[in-house]
Amino acid sequence: MIQERLKKVLKIMEERKLPQMIVSDPASIFYLTGKWILPGERMLVLYLNLNGKNKLFINELFPITEDLGTEMIWFNDTENPVQILAKHVEKDKPMGIDKNWPSKFLLSLMELKCGSAFVNGSEIVDMVRMCKDEDEKELMRQASKLNDIAVDKMIKLVPEKHSEKKMGQLLSGIWEELGAEGHSFDPIVGYGANAADPHHVMDNSTVKPGDSVVIDIGCKKNSYCSDMTRTVFYKSVSEHSKEIYNIVLEANKRGIDKVKAGVRFCDIDAAARDYITEKGYGKYFTHRLGHSIGIECHDFGDVSSSNTDRVQPGQIFSIEPGIYLPGDVGVRIEDLVIVTEDGCEVLNHYTKDLIVVE
């Protein structure tokens, strides 16, 4: 499976006439080698070349005994890793650079004239990562199954009136109990007016009757991420809040119904956004409809009005419309979907019926 991924990357490199490329993103290196290496400030580079002479440049601080399918070039803290890398590249040919490679390495490589041109090559790996293989799809299903269980546990904790911060702490224990590897992103629990801040940072607020409660959580399982949001209400729900909830729910459903291979991302966004706008709340839907997800919670690619790319089978992304009325109420409902030829598979199965927690 790893070799198939590598072949796809090399094929696109060849199509783009890019003979060599530096991959430095640990998530992409994991994708292409099966090994997580977190280098901190040290250089880590998977060097890909169309001539087949791929190499992994790695500090001796990170011992690896298994065969990663590529030659290993070791260095230590007393050596200059960029100078070592420079001895192995083709200086007279263009070089692809990963989008997040620190400038201290890139500038040194450029000063050593290690390429006839330097271009952003990371999109090549990102594009391959967007379309999940069957193994990845199953791992995503497993991670989302844990998320369904966890959100149910979190909702049942609401009547205990823990602070938002405490809810986040309790979620860490839930992930450990379920066998997850921890959060896939910083969780969001927002009560009442706090729920109207899409990226609210949890504080010491406690829930009050009539509050909406936004619970946006995700875990990592076997290195793959889950992400979902449910909104419930505590003790009671006003007719106004019920209206907002039902509009967001319908927008979520319309977005999901629009998903299938060949549809443009912007048209999926519009399916949800136009409905919210039609109902008079367009200016209160303040973010894109969704984001790609996989090894990272926010993989390359999004579901937005500016993305005119067409979706492909195997892509996985979120559908998460929301309405946020400052100082009043916030509602977001989020599911993950896998694109199929004629529709999509929804990975989250926890109910989206309006829930009032007593």
C-alpha positions as a printed Julia matrix, in Angstrom:
358×3 Matrix{Float64}:
   0.0    0.0     0.0
   2.86   2.4     0.86
   4.52   1.69   -2.48
   1.27   2.42   -4.32
   1.08   5.81   -2.63
   4.67   6.55   -3.6
   4.0    5.54   -7.21
   1.09   7.99   -7.37
   3.29  10.82   -6.07
   6.08  10.04   -8.54
   3.58   9.85  -11.39
   2.32  13.37  -10.68
   5.9   14.62  -10.31
   6.62  13.23  -13.77
   3.48  14.82  -15.23
   4.51  18.17  -13.77
   8.09  17.78  -14.99
   9.39  17.99  -11.45
  12.36  15.58  -11.24
  13.04  15.88   -7.51
  11.22  16.92   -4.37
  11.78  17.39   -0.65
   9.04  16.08    1.65
   9.45  17.39    5.2
   5.96  17.32    6.69
   5.95  14.5     9.32
   2.37  13.56    8.37
   3.34  13.16    4.71
   6.46  11.22    5.65
   4.28   8.91    7.74
   1.93   8.53    4.77
   4.8    7.52    2.47
   6.83   5.4     4.92
   4.43   4.21    7.63
   6.66   5.75   10.31
   5.92   8.74   12.54
   9.03  10.84   13.17
   8.62  14.15   15.01
  11.95  15.98   14.52
  11.3   19.18   16.45
  13.86  21.77   15.32
  16.04  19.18   13.57
  15.96  18.56    9.84
  13.93  15.63    8.55
  13.66  15.15    4.78
  12.32  12.44    2.53
  14.04  13.18   -0.79
  12.15  11.85   -3.81
  13.7   11.59   -7.27
  12.25  10.27  -10.51
  15.47   8.26  -10.96
  14.3    6.03   -8.09
  17.1    7.07   -5.72
  14.86   8.14   -2.84
  16.49   8.86    0.51
  15.41   9.67    4.05
  17.69  12.17    5.79
  17.33  11.77    9.54
  19.14  12.69   12.76
  20.74   9.87   14.76
  18.58  10.99   17.69
  15.72   9.04   16.06
  16.85   5.4    15.8
  14.93   3.31   13.27
  15.41  -0.42   13.01
  12.65  -1.33   10.57
  12.92  -1.19    6.79
  11.08   1.88    5.52
  11.66   1.0     1.87
  14.17   3.78    1.25
  17.85   4.46    1.82
  18.63   6.16    5.15
  21.15   9.0     5.36
  22.09   9.67    8.97
  23.6   12.8    10.52
  24.15  14.08   14.05
  23.91  17.38   15.89
  27.53  18.3    15.15
  27.0   18.1    11.37
  25.32  20.45    8.92
  22.34  18.45    7.59
  21.7   20.74    4.62
  25.27  20.31    3.38
  24.79  16.54    3.64
  21.52  16.78    1.71
  23.22  18.95   -0.92
  25.61  16.13   -1.84
  22.71  13.94   -2.97
  20.5   16.3    -5.0
  20.64  17.19   -8.69
  21.7   20.83   -8.63
  20.93  21.49  -12.27
  17.25  20.48  -12.05
  14.14  22.03  -10.44
  13.46  21.16   -6.81
  10.06  20.81   -5.17
   9.89  22.08   -1.59
   7.37  21.17    1.11
   5.13  24.07    2.17
   6.14  23.93    5.84
   9.91  23.42    5.55
  11.62  25.93    7.87
  13.31  28.83    6.11
  16.57  28.12    7.97
  16.88  24.93    5.91
  15.42  26.24    2.65
  17.59  29.36    2.54
  20.7   27.3     3.19
  19.73  24.91    0.37
  19.19  27.84   -1.98
  22.54  29.39   -1.03
  24.18  26.08   -1.95
  22.41  26.29   -5.34
  20.79  22.87   -4.93
  18.32  23.31   -7.77
  17.82  25.24  -10.97
  14.51  26.47   -9.55
  12.55  26.03   -6.32
   8.8   25.44   -6.39
   6.09  24.46   -3.92
   5.83  20.71   -4.42
   3.76  19.85   -1.38
   0.47  20.0    -3.27
   1.51  16.81   -5.07
   1.56  14.73   -1.89
  -1.43  16.61   -0.52
  -3.52  15.72   -3.58
  -2.66  12.03   -3.29
  -3.46  12.09    0.43
  -6.91  13.57   -0.26
  -8.19  10.36   -1.89
  -8.2    7.65    0.76
  -7.5    4.0    -0.03
  -9.68   1.25    1.44
  -7.46   0.8     4.51
  -7.66   4.51    5.26
 -11.42   4.57    4.87
 -11.76   1.8     7.43
  -9.47   3.61    9.86
 -11.6    6.73    9.45
 -14.74   4.72   10.15
 -13.18   3.37   13.36
 -12.15   6.84   14.56
 -15.62   8.23   13.82
 -17.27   5.34   15.66
 -15.35   6.34   18.79
 -16.48   9.93   18.25
 -20.14   8.85   18.21
 -19.63   7.13   21.55
 -17.73  10.05   23.04
 -20.24  12.73   22.04
 -23.0   10.7    23.7
 -20.96  10.56   26.91
 -20.3   14.31   26.73
 -23.96  15.17   26.23
 -24.89  13.04   29.24
 -22.4   15.06   31.33
 -24.14  18.39   30.61
 -26.65  18.12   33.51
 -23.72  17.82   35.94
 -23.03  21.51   35.15
 -19.28  21.18   34.79
 -17.42  24.2    33.48
 -16.42  24.16   29.83
 -12.8   23.59   30.85
 -13.78  20.67   33.06
 -15.74  19.12   30.19
 -12.58  19.25   28.11
 -10.63  17.53   30.85
 -13.27  14.82   31.18
 -13.12  14.25   27.43
  -9.43  13.37   27.72
 -10.42  10.57   30.09
 -13.14   9.4    27.72
 -10.63   9.09   24.87
  -8.3    7.08   27.08
 -11.16   4.82   28.13
 -12.13   4.24   24.49
  -8.57   3.41   23.43
  -8.03   6.53   21.31
  -4.66   8.26   21.03
  -6.03  11.57   22.3
  -7.62  14.64   20.73
  -7.34  15.22   16.99
  -7.71  18.96   17.73
  -8.39  21.18   20.73
 -12.0   20.37   21.64
 -14.7   23.03   21.81
 -17.47  23.09   24.4
 -19.45  26.33   24.35
 -22.42  27.24   26.53
 -25.0   29.88   25.6
 -23.41  33.04   24.18
 -20.05  31.22   24.03
 -21.6   28.82   21.53
 -21.94  31.79   19.15
 -18.13  31.91   18.84
 -17.25  29.24   16.24
 -13.74  28.7    17.68
 -14.5   29.45   21.31
 -11.68  28.73   23.76
 -13.18  26.89   26.71
 -13.3   28.85   29.97
 -14.88  28.52   33.41
 -18.43  29.23   32.2
 -21.15  26.88   33.38
 -24.38  25.98   31.63
 -27.67  27.8    32.3
 -31.25  26.78   31.46
 -32.08  27.59   27.85
 -28.44  27.58   26.73
 -27.39  25.95   23.51
 -24.38  23.67   24.07
 -22.0   23.22   21.15
 -19.8   20.12   21.48
 -17.14  19.92   18.76
 -14.77  17.02   19.38
 -12.51  14.52   17.64
  -9.97  11.84   18.41
  -7.03  10.09   16.78
  -7.15   6.34   16.37
  -4.38   4.46   14.56
  -3.06   7.86   13.41
  -6.33   8.87   11.69
  -8.62  11.66   12.84
 -12.29  12.06   13.58
 -14.24  15.3    13.94
 -17.9   15.99   14.62
 -20.16  18.59   16.19
 -23.52  18.28   17.87
 -25.55  21.05   19.49
 -27.98  20.35   22.32
 -29.98  22.54   24.71
 -30.07  22.53   28.5
 -33.42  22.3    30.31
 -35.41  24.15   27.62
 -35.24  25.51   24.1
 -36.95  28.69   22.93
 -38.91  28.81   19.68
 -36.22  31.18   18.34
 -33.41  28.73   19.15
 -35.45  25.85   17.77
 -35.83  27.74   14.5
 -32.06  28.3    14.28
 -31.39  24.63   15.02
 -33.78  23.39   12.35
 -32.3   25.72    9.73
 -28.77  24.47   10.46
 -29.97  20.86   10.41
 -31.6   21.31    7.01
 -28.45  23.04    5.7
 -26.38  20.09    6.93
 -28.68  17.66    5.14
 -28.64  19.7     1.92
 -24.87  19.84    1.93
 -24.61  16.07    2.4
 -27.22  15.41   -0.29
 -25.16  17.44   -2.78
 -22.02  15.34   -2.34
 -21.04  12.95   -5.1
 -18.1   12.46   -7.44
 -17.79  15.25  -10.01
 -19.62  17.95   -8.08
 -17.65  21.13   -7.37
 -16.73  21.88   -3.76
 -18.18  25.38   -4.13
 -21.53  23.94   -5.16
 -21.64  21.77   -2.03
 -20.92  24.87    0.05
 -23.67  26.75   -1.78
 -26.23  24.0    -1.17
 -26.01  24.69    2.56
 -25.12  28.38    2.52
 -27.85  29.45    0.12
 -30.49  27.84    2.33
 -29.22  29.64    5.44
 -29.13  32.89    3.45
 -32.65  32.3     2.18
 -33.81  32.01    5.79
 -32.24  35.38    6.61
 -29.15  34.25    8.54
 -26.49  34.24    5.82
 -24.23  36.79    7.51
 -24.21  34.65   10.66
 -22.71  31.63    8.85
 -19.16  32.93    9.11
 -16.93  30.07    7.92
 -16.52  27.63    5.04
 -18.78  24.6     4.98
 -16.05  22.04    5.59
 -12.46  20.87    5.51
 -10.63  17.76    4.37
  -9.54  15.3     7.05
  -7.41  12.19    7.38
  -3.99  11.86    9.01
  -4.45  15.49   10.04
  -7.72  16.99   11.22
  -7.33  19.73    8.61
  -5.83  18.02    5.58
  -5.27  19.86    2.31
  -8.46  21.04    0.63
 -11.74  22.53    1.79
 -15.44  22.88    1.0
 -15.73  26.59    0.33
 -17.21  29.07   -2.09
 -13.78  29.7    -3.61
 -12.88  26.05   -4.3
 -13.98  25.17   -7.84
 -12.24  21.75   -7.88
 -14.46  18.72   -8.42
 -14.7   16.12   -5.68
 -13.32  12.64   -6.31
 -14.22   9.21   -4.91
 -12.38   8.49   -1.67
 -12.11  12.07   -0.51
 -13.22  12.67    3.07
 -14.33  16.03    4.38
 -16.67  17.66    6.87
 -20.08  19.22    6.29
 -20.53  21.67    9.17
 -22.91  24.59    8.68
 -23.53  26.89   11.6
 -25.42  30.0    12.65
 -23.85  32.21   15.32
 -25.85  35.07   16.8
 -23.51  37.12   19.03
 -24.59  37.24   22.65
 -27.54  34.99   21.92
 -27.2   31.47   20.53
 -24.87  29.36   18.42
 -25.65  26.14   16.57
 -23.32  23.94   14.51
 -23.95  20.41   13.21
 -21.01  18.56   11.66
 -20.6   15.2     9.97
 -17.77  13.61    7.99
 -18.49  12.1     4.57
 -16.63   9.77    2.2
 -17.26  10.62   -1.45
 -18.61   7.79   -3.62
 -19.43   7.73   -7.33
 -23.12   8.42   -6.79
 -23.23  10.07   -3.37
 -21.44   9.73   -0.08
 -21.09   7.63    3.05
 -21.74   9.56    6.27
 -19.28   8.5     8.97
 -21.16   9.93   11.95
 -24.26   8.1    13.11
 -25.14   9.94   16.32
 -28.61  11.43   16.12
 -29.12  14.95   14.83
 -32.63  15.22   16.32
 -33.0   18.24   18.57
 -32.08  17.16   22.13
 -33.05  18.99   25.32
 -30.92  17.68   28.17
 -32.65  17.69   31.55
